[in-house]
Amino acid sequence: MSRRGNNIYHRTDGRWEGRYYCKGTRKYKSVYGKTYTEAKDKLEHLRHKALVPSVRCILSVADVMKMWLESRRNHIKESSYACYRSKLEFHILPFFAGMKYSSLDVDAIEQFAAAKKAEHLSSKYISDMIIMMKSAAKWAEMTKGYANRIRYAAPIRIQPKEMTVLSGDERKRLLKTIDATHDHTSCGVLLTLYTGLRIGELCALQWKDIDFDARILHITKTVQRIRVYGEESKTAVKITEPKSATSLRVIPLPEFLVDALAEYRGNGQDYITSGKAVMTEPRSFLNRYKALLKKAGIPSCKFHCIRHSFSTHALQLGFDVKTLSEILGHANPIITMRVYVHTSMERKKACMERLKEMI
């Protein structure tokens, strides 16, 4: 027999044979197909069904998910734990209430995804929950020996959102309004226009985070409102580490921006967006930001629009993707390329015109 990978062989009778190891019986079994693809599909289908559980599980889906989350508690940020727990309590556990873990399979995951789409949850949010369940199943398999029947559950295709960016005219109007307003809100928006900070990072900034002599900005923390679990569930605003390790970064500042910031400069312990020793909550700053947009005659848009505008403008000015990625605090330049690198038709035409050099 000739072999094509995945333990699939081409038999002398013309058929394709796929072999799999059946746990518990210590024997190999086979499936057959007229083509390699047919045999491969049959093998994949069997793997989805998790042929023979290594350990019989009598627990419910809720039991396993709670055990998994508790096992992760000391290994993840408090904000991540709160996010996971919220998804469990409001979506996963109610949907799978009463279901035995041994019944959790690919079909159940697909039904869950369909139900959440019907509730108009975003593809990203649904995808995150499926990733959670697959992580829990992998943990249960590795630590408890329970059959993982959702290992091959298909991921949800995430539809990219349309990115909102300030036009050149809107940018000029906003800068003019910032100059006229000259308060803590306008200072924060000005800084984001030229650095692309996230709103949580901006609200956590203190004047001591800016080295005016070296002209550099240190990003070491962020502000988040997270759910706190104790005697009663509530939310609290906390200063935590940034989104990821790459979000801890140093950003060089252009001289003109340092000069502009010097006009707002306060005490080192003061927060830039409040001018006090007490930080401004992102939600409060967002309201002030929207008021600034209204004053500038610009349609309301999320604060992330300012980050998008900085990134898009930086690429137009010739920033290389690697440099921009590090300034933005992205984990990988691929993220920067996927989100921001969109070539205009004019740029495509200009590039194609260069082909005349080959003549």
Secondary structure, DSSP 8 states (H G I E B T S, - for coil): -EE-STTEEE-TTS-EEEEEEETTTTEEEEEEESSHHHHHHHHHHHHHTTSS-SB----BHHHHHHHHHHHHGGGS-HHHHHHHHHHIIIIIHHHTTT-BGGG--HHHHHHHHHHHHHTT--HHHHHHHHHHHHHHHHHHHHHH-B--TTTT---------------HHHHHHHHHHHHHH-SHHHHHHHHHHTT---HHHHHH-BGGGEETTTTEEEE--EEEEEEE-SSS-EEEEEEE--SSGGGSEEEE--HHHHHHHHTT---TTSBTTTSSSS---HHHHHHHHHHHHHHHT-----THHHHHHHHHHHHHTT--HHHHHHHHT-S-HHHHHHHH----HHHHHHHHHGGGGG-
